[in-house]
Amino acid sequence: MTSEVAYIDAETSASILSAQDPRVFAQSGVNSGNLQALAQLSKLVNSADGWEAKLNKGFVEVRFVGNDYAQGCALLKEAIFARSTPAVA
């Protein structure tokens, strides 16, 4: 399987981590150098099966390395957004 690479900047990372839509809250090509948001997003991506991420020149480089892309996307979404969703009793 050929894997595509996505590069995510600091503003987009911060938007994703705060559960905001990065298309609205992050301008393309703008990078404040907020390495904390980049490092946190990289860690969350790496915690999802089938994904790997690393910091690369002020961006998070994200690559799918699994076999089932649909399942991988669901796992990635869960890894990133589950922590900000309140638990239902």
C-alpha positions in Angstrom: 0.0 0.0 0.0 1.3 3.4 -0.9 1.2 5.8 2.0 0.4 9.4 1.8 2.0 11.9 4.2 0.2 14.9 5.7 1.9 17.9 7.3 0.0 19.6 10.1 1.2 23.0 11.3 1.0 24.4 14.9 -2.3 26.3 14.5 -4.0 23.3 13.0 -2.7 21.1 15.7 -4.0 23.5 18.4 -7.4 23.6 16.6 -7.6 19.9 16.4 -6.6 19.4 20.1 -9.3 21.9 21.2 -11.9 20.1 19.0 -12.3 23.0 16.6 -12.5 22.7 12.9 -9.0 23.4 11.6 -10.4 24.7 8.3 -12.0 27.6 10.2 -9.5 28.3 13.0 -6.1 27.7 11.3 -4.8 29.6 8.3 -2.9 27.5 5.8 0.9 28.1 5.8 0.9 30.0 9.1 3.0 28.4 11.8 3.6 30.1 15.2 6.1 27.4 16.2 3.9 26.2 19.1 5.9 23.0 19.6 3.7 21.9 22.6 0.6 21.5 20.4 2.7 19.7 17.7 4.2 17.3 20.2 0.9 16.6 21.8 -0.8 15.9 18.5 2.1 13.7 17.4 1.9 11.7 20.6 -1.9 11.2 20.1 -1.5 10.1 16.5 1.2 7.6 17.5 -1.1 6.1 20.1 -3.6 5.1 17.3 -3.0 1.7 15.6 -2.0 2.1 12.0 -0.6 5.6 12.3 2.8 7.1 12.8 3.7 10.7 13.3 6.9 12.7 13.9 7.9 16.3 14.2 9.5 17.6 11.0 10.6 21.2 10.6 7.8 22.8 12.6 5.1 20.4 11.4 3.7 17.1 12.4 4.3 14.6 9.6 1.5 12.0 9.7 1.5 8.7 7.8 -0.9 5.8 7.6 0.9 2.5 7.9 -1.9 0.1 8.7 -4.0 -2.1 6.4 -7.6 -1.0 6.9 -7.8 2.8 6.2 -11.4 3.2 7.3 -10.8 1.4 10.6 -7.5 3.4 11.0 -9.4 6.7 10.6 -11.9 5.7 13.2 -9.1 4.8 15.6 -7.3 8.0 14.9 -10.5 10.0 15.5 -11.0 8.2 18.8 -7.4 8.8 19.9 -7.6 12.5 19.3 -11.1 13.4 20.2 -12.2 10.9 22.9 -10.2 12.6 25.6 -12.3 15.8 25.2 -15.6 14.1 25.2 -17.2 13.7 28.7 -17.9 10.1 29.7 -21.5 9.0 29.8 -22.5 7.3 33.0 
